Amino acid sequence: MTDLGKEWLKELKDSDCKYFVIKVEDFFESLCEDMLREFNDMLYYYNDYREKQGKPVNKYFVLNRDEYPQFKSSKEFINWVNNKVKTRWEYRIINVHSRLSEEDLDKYGESGWELVNYDYGTLTYHFKRLKQ
């Protein structure tokens, strides 16, 4: 490793930085064609280096907060993924004497309940949500 690389690595470690995460579209838009070619070469040499070390090419999945702002933590995201893999629903049926107000429906929605059916004849609401 070059002296510049060692210096930069020390600064990154001091700031608790281990990875670079860059949105590909933005990154590619910000570089001219020559820079993109240089970057492509760098990736080639990096992957070649890892291969010679007996390591696989790194692949990571990054959750972009711009695209998924509803997740406030990695735990929320992991729970969502786990629920997607093994989706289980719970249901609630509510019979009322008059229609529920918009405020009442919003309260159910805030608790994760989704209105899936309304029977006008019996004034019955059918809700579902992911099982907790």
N, C-alpha and C positions, 0 to 999 in steps of 0.2 A: 504494500500500500504506500502511496506517495505521502510526503509530509503534509501536503495540503489536505489529502483525504483523511489522514490521522487527526489533523487539527479540526477539520469540519466534523468528524465523527465524535470527537471529544465534546465539542460545543453542543451537538445534538443530544448526546447522552446526558450532558449536564442539564439540558432542558427537558429531559425525560421523553425524547422523541426517538422512536424506533422505526417508524415506517413513513414513507411518503404516500399520500393518497391524493390523487389528482383526478378530477373529472375529465375524462378523455376528450369529450367534445370541446370543452373550454380550452384545454391544453393544446389540442391540435389547431384550434382557431388562433391561438396566441403566437404560434411559431410560423416562421417562413419555411419554405420548402427545404432549404439547405439544413435548417435546424432540425426539421423532422427526420431528414435522412441521417443526420448525426445521432439523433436520439434512437432511431431504429438500430444503428450500428452499436450503440451503447447497450441496448437490450440484448442484442446478439452476443456480445462479449460477456455480459453479465450471466446470461443463461448458459453459455459455454463454460464459464468459470464454475457455476454451480454443478453442472454435469460432471466436470472433472473432479469435483469434491465428492461425487456420489450422491448429490442431493437433487431432488426433483425441481422442476421449474415452479416457482412460487405462484400460487393462485389464491386470491382472497376475494371475499364477497364484502362489499361495503354498502351500508345502508345510507342513502342520501337523505338527510333531514329535509331538504327542499321538496323531495318527492313523497316522503312519508312523515309529515310533521306530527301525526297522531301518536307516534311512539316517543315517549319521554325518556325511556331507558332501554338498555339492551335486554333487560329482563322482560319488559313488555313485548319487545319484538320476538324474543324466544318463545314466550307464551303464545303469541299469535301464530308463529310457525307451527308449534306443537299442536295447536287447535286445528290448524289447516290440515295437518297430516292426519289427524284422527278426530275429525269433526264430530262432535256430539252436541245435540241440541236439547234444550229443555223448552217446554211449552207452557203457556198459561192461557186459559180460557176465562173470559170475564163476561158474565151476563149482567146487564144493567137495565134500569127502567127508562133511562133516557140516554141520549148520545153522550159520550165522553167529550169533555171540552178539549180544546187545543192544548191548554195548559196541562191537563191530565195526561194526554198523549205524549207531550214533551217529557213529563216526569218518567214515564215508562221508557222512552227513548234514552234518556240520560242514564237509566239503569241498565242499558244494553238490550232492552226489549225492542223487537222489530214487529210492527203490525203486519201480519201476512194475509189476514182475511177479516172481513166484517160482514156479518149476516144481518141484513136489514130487517128480515122477518122476525128474528128472535132477539135482536139488539145484542148480539154476541160478538165480542172481539177475540180474535185469535192472535196471540203473540208468540214469538220464538226468540231465543238468544243462545249464544254459545254457552254450553254447560261450563260452569266455573270449576 
